[in-house]
Amino acid sequence: MINPNTARAMTESIGRCARAVAGPSTAIVAVSPSMGPESIESHYDEALAVPGVLAEVAAGERAGTDGYVIACFGDPGLDAARELAAGPVVGIAQAAMHAATLVGRGFSVVTTLSRTAGRAWDLAHRYGFAAACRGVHACDIPVLELDRPDGDAREVVTRLCAEALDADGSDAVVLGCAGMAPFCAEISARLGVPVVDGVTAATKLVESLICLGLRTSARGEYAPPPPKRYSGLLGDFTIPAPG
């Protein structure tokens, strides 16, 4: 379970949510990079988070990890991680949107900052869910304020979910940030509709792929990257020649 930002408290919260749904034979290891942004709220943040994500995938491969979840709604580094990993890699946005289409005809995304709404729409189009995505709504609460014990983020997000359902005529809600994962069950119970958290959805999806013996195809685009030297700060990312 890779939290692409460096906020350790959020990583621990994400790990707890994943463990709550994981099967008894699944070991969840929640990690965050040693380098990168403390939260991901811009294209700049997302771009600079990717090296840390790939470093964690490389470490996981050395440790024999079976599969990976990228726990940020922008799914940063997803394609590159799939080139590196022997097992399946799933992003929480892709997993949540898939799950939402299985329990309703249309879903609304409730995310953090307004500036990230375009990224959510980009992913909905890329993953083939643009027709099912009825709207993207931002609560404009910064990522690191979602879990403040003295804050009202849970109430704000719940209220926005209700408003999104009415405005969009949707049947389900997708929570557009891994930091919202602890809110999921309560919001669903209060609103009486499926509310999908990508952390837990991706956890179960990776488990299912592993049980089915399915891994990312190594043919074509997701084949391992060719050997190549990287320079400067990226020297550790050099891909050595086989043997």
Phi, psi and omega in degrees: 000103185258113169275114186291347175265174186260013181281102187296323180298321178291323177301316180295321178296317178298317178300317179298317180296319180293317180295332182295336182247348183292150177292162184296338180264004181259127174260121179263124175245111181265125183227158171224151185293158174276348179228148178131184183283153179285340172207161184244106186222018180200167175296324178299311177303314185296316181298319183279350174279336188297316178303320178296321177299314182293326176296322178290324176295315179300320177294321178296322178297320178294331181271356179082030179295140183275329183195168188223146168243130172264109192264062172213136189292346174279356183050049184293134176074013186300311182297316180295321179297323179293331176290332185269328192271141175284328180259181182291148175233126183232134174269151186288332177292313180298317181295316183294318180294320175302310183298319182297325180287346179272348183237005178193163179281333180210150181228156173249143175260130174245116188237191186271270186270147181301327183293346180265358183297323180298323178295319178298318177294319178304314182291322177301319177292314183299319184276358177087018183248016184298324180290329181277336180280111186273341181179157175235126187234136183250135176273349181055039170253123179302150185306314186285353177264357182295325186254019177292125183296336181262010182262174180243028184302318183300316180292319179297314181295319179299314180298319180292324177299316179297317179295321180295319178301316180290316183293322187264344186065033183269167183254345186210163179236137172252125177279122190265037175196137179298332179292348177270356185307319181294345182276344198302305186298318181295316180296317179299317180294321182287325184265343178072026178226162175295127173242123189253123173259126184293334180297309182287322178298317180292325178301311181290328179292318177296317176304315182296317180297319179296316180298327180277356181073025182259135177225166180300134179298134178265012178263131175079229192300325183264014173298155178307142181297147181292152177305135183195144178271136174247146188245167174062225182297341182262014182303326181290349181265006177304136178263110182285157176292148179302142177080000000 
